[in-house]
Amino acid sequence: MINIFARFRQLSDPEVSDVPYAVNIDKDKCIGCGLCVKQCPTQTLALSEKDAEGRRYVEFVKNCEYFEKICIACHNCEVICPKGALAFPHYYEVKKGYWKTDFDYPDALQNGYPNPFKEKKTPEFATIADKLTETEKVIYQRRSIRIYKDKQVPEKEIHRIIEAGRFAPSAGNGRPWQFIVLRDPSVLAEISEATLKWTTKITKLYQGKNFWRQVLKNSMALFKPAAIDQRPMVAMQALATPAFQDEPLDVFFGAKTCILVLRNSLGISNPDFDAGICSQNMVLAAHSMGLGTCYVGFVSTGMKMDGALKRIKKRLGVRWPYDIATAITVGYPAARIDGVVKREFPKVEWFE
Ligand SMILES: Cc1cc2nc3c(=O)[nH]c(=O)nc-3n(C[C@H](O)[C@H](O)[C@H](O)COP(=O)(O)O)c2cc1C
């Protein structure tokens, strides 16, 4: 009951993040390569028009009609910049309402970097790397990769990644997962196209400033509030907007392989949780091998909601009790992207 009241209260809550938006761009360093623009999941970055000297540089732009500027503060733009020209000195923070973020924000941004040894002053990662295990290094440096080389990953490497998933822990050792490896370009293109159609539909429905949008939002806020958080909504819009005019849209970011992780609905306890653990084993293994990955939640969610995507899923042979838990792109990163980023601090309570 209290939960319902809390959700009703949320209907009047702010939708737009109160992140003080700005990215610091050192124009002298920026070479206008556009890597940060391609990697940005919300398309909050764009290249400027040419200036008097014919130079283009990156700008922080309005990326969304409805929300103006939304950035999920992944800090990937900073880490991908080959010239260290970008600094995003903020975290994603909503101060009140249902979408209120529950983190502690470090006073000095430097403090948001990994500090596993709890040093007084957060160290430069390079100075502690020697003391870390290979596993820790991969965990801290893995980034979602959204730019891939036009090159297929050999089958044996994909097998190696799935093997890492096979050995993941699961409730009751039930291992409620199966895998589909998508490498046929026409199937990937078909899924991408159908996903884009679906996300475009949702974007129109959600972001339109009309009566029906309000009805949809108010009902969803009661039953599935997380689904209408502004962040996935703006990422959906970004997906359907090319980073550069001549670039084709592709929900797989040009990766030549996508692994669908299926979960068995009859699995013990919480099969989605098990499938998530299995997936992250695979993701970490892939990055430790120098490959890049990105979860593509819009594909797996779309395959549960959208008619066209459901039909493709059926053709791929996915039948109850199995369903898609997630989709993971695998490919060769087109630039050096993995690296450390800053993150907020979740509350940690110790009872000693
Ligand atoms: C379940 C899940 C679904 C995701 N879906 C998408 C997606 O559809 N598109 C996308 O660009 N990134 C997607 N991501 C990647 C997140 O945006 C990313 O993990 C987050 O911004 C943090 O950045 P990092 O992975 O580089 O640390 C997803 C991540 C997870 C765990």
The ligand as a Tripos MOL2 file, in Angstrom:
@<TRIPOS>MOLECULE
LIG
   31    33     1     0     0
SMALL
NO_CHARGES

@<TRIPOS>ATOM
      1 C1         21.5860   -4.9010  -19.0750 C.3       1 LIG1
      2 C2         22.2920   -3.8080  -19.8480 C.ar      1 LIG1
      3 C3         21.7040   -3.3050  -21.0040 C.ar      1 LIG1
      4 C4         22.3690   -2.3210  -21.7490 C.ar      1 LIG1
      5 N1         21.8140   -1.8920  -22.9230 N.ar      1 LIG1
      6 C5         22.4850   -1.0010  -23.6840 C.ar      1 LIG1
      7 C6         21.9760   -0.6220  -24.9600 C.ar      1 LIG1
      8 O1         20.9110   -1.0750  -25.4010 O.2       1 LIG1
      9 N2         22.7000    0.2630  -25.6960 N.ar      1 LIG1
     10 C7         23.8850    0.7740  -25.2430 C.ar      1 LIG1
     11 O2         24.5010    1.5670  -25.9580 O.2       1 LIG1
     12 N3         24.4030    0.4220  -24.0430 N.ar      1 LIG1
     13 C8         23.7420   -0.4600  -23.2630 C.ar      1 LIG1
     14 N4         24.2660   -0.8590  -22.0600 N.ar      1 LIG1
     15 C9         25.5710   -0.3320  -21.6200 C.3       1 LIG1
     16 C10        25.4370    0.7320  -20.5370 C.3       1 LIG1
     17 O3         25.0140    1.9400  -21.1150 O.3       1 LIG1
     18 C11        26.8090    0.8940  -19.8710 C.3       1 LIG1
     19 O4         27.1200   -0.3060  -19.2040 O.3       1 LIG1
     20 C12        26.8500    2.0380  -18.8670 C.3       1 LIG1
     21 O5         26.6570    3.2760  -19.5210 O.3       1 LIG1
     22 C13        28.1840    2.1060  -18.1360 C.3       1 LIG1
     23 O6         29.2550    2.2330  -19.0380 O.3       1 LIG1
     24 P1         30.4140    1.1570  -19.0670 P.3       1 LIG1
     25 O7         29.7960   -0.1700  -19.4210 O.co2     1 LIG1
     26 O8         31.3740    1.6320  -20.0980 O.co2     1 LIG1
     27 O9         31.0060    1.1080  -17.6990 O.co2     1 LIG1
     28 C14        23.6130   -1.8120  -21.2890 C.ar      1 LIG1
     29 C15        24.1840   -2.3290  -20.1240 C.ar      1 LIG1
     30 C16        23.5430   -3.3160  -19.4140 C.ar      1 LIG1
     31 C17        24.2060   -3.8880  -18.1760 C.3       1 LIG1
@<TRIPOS>BOND
     1     1     2 1
     2     2     3 ar
     3     2    30 ar
     4     3     4 ar
     5     4     5 ar
     6     4    28 ar
     7     5     6 ar
     8     6     7 ar
     9     6    13 1
    10     7     8 2
    11     7     9 ar
    12     9    10 ar
    13    10    11 2
    14    10    12 ar
    15    12    13 ar
    16    13    14 ar
    17    14    15 1
    18    14    28 ar
    19    15    16 1
    20    16    17 1
    21    16    18 1
    22    18    19 1
    23    18    20 1
    24    20    21 1
    25    20    22 1
    26    22    23 1
    27    23    24 1
    28    24    25 2
    29    24    26 1
    30    24    27 1
    31    28    29 ar
    32    29    30 ar
    33    30    31 1
@<TRIPOS>SUBSTRUCTURE
     1 LIG1         1 GROUP 0 **** ****
